[in-house]
């Protein structure tokens, strides 16, 4: 049976590290601040935003949630983002997606100051992630997956990683991170138009699945001893559950866990890492902003 990777425990450890970093910054007069902009009343988004706010408070950070009506005009949303860009108490800005249908998210994401784009969706940060430039912010989920691999001591150098899915949020930045100097993995990326993904998944020493299709990966598609990272999370009907549904991943867990060497469960695997890495990005943004402000003061003092 595969070793179960406990993402909840890893997340708890990282959050303790983040809280310690926040305490050091607060001692220097800096309170890392994360602002979340929520447009409309999407129930799943509201739950997620509340979780982010609670995580911020637990880490000693400042949280700010700005709720806007679903019918908000584009110019008003631009104004909110501009205000947060200019606010020295806010170090991280997150525009909660999805937006209402009349608002294309692309120009709003591009409006966020890249230095405060802790979600890593601004084109500048996307490009920096592609070339493994540490000045950029990496989206939280791929960053969390890399932390799982590192802390679980999963070898990557010279290993073959297969990523199922091609999203800009997870798969593409993860491909760049795995191939970068340090991890040094060989990476194959497949998607819905790949005629047969099984030959590619069976080659993988590390198999990462992020498509949102429950049970897509079965035991016969996995190399014995492989590390399997399941990013998928979908609600499926379950008459035996009190809520009438259960959460399922993209991997058929029972069968694959008998073949794999290590596997993340759903829930309790990658999911807990996402907000945790968002907190880490915000602390990094606050540290960079403080360092930049300190350099400015020193230059002004030198000229004086």
Buried (B, 14 or more C-beta within 10 A) or exposed (E): EBEBBBBBEBBEEBBEBBBEBBEEBBEEEBBBBBBBBBBBEBEEBBEBBEEBBEBBEEBBBBBBBBBBEEEBEEEEBEEBBEEBBEBEEBBBBBBBBEBBEEBEEEEBBBBBBBBBBBBBBBEBBBEBBBEBEEEBBBBBBBBBBBBBBEEBEBEBEEBBBBBBBBBEBBBBBBBBBBBBEEBEBBBBBBEEEBEEBBEBBBBBBBBBBBBBBBBBBBBEBBBEEBBBBBBBBBEEEEEEEEEEEBBBBBBBBEBBBEBBBBBBBBBBBBBBBBBBBBBBBBBBBBBBBBEEEEEEEEEEEEEE
